[in-house]
Amino acid sequence: MSLSTHVLDAAKGLPAAGIAVRLERRAADGGWTPLAEARTDDDGRIREWDAPIGAGVHRLAFDTAGLSDFYPEVAVAFTVTDPGRHLHVPLLISPFAYSTYRGS
């Protein structure tokens, strides 16, 4: 499966470059197992992860401290049901709000 993400700084109206993001998988005990870490490129994107992503519950944890004083981290959990499909999980953040959706 391929997974990508995109971080947009809504306060500036620009992509958020250099944002640290962790990819994690939910463990059997309910905790999170780290799979990979990356930083967004100049276009605010992480196009590929250097980790196998199979079916199950995963999470992207975005280090948003430089974008929001209120939300120092945003964690987005999602379920992978079809490991053969591409999944895109964008994050739109401003100082006091954020949103995400399943992109294409």
Secondary structure, 3 states (H helix, E strand, C coil): CCEEEEEEECCCCEECCCCEEEEEEECCCCCEEEEEEEECCCCCEECCCCCCCCCEEEEEEEECCCCCCCCCEEEEEEEECCCCCCEEEEEEEECCEEEECCEC
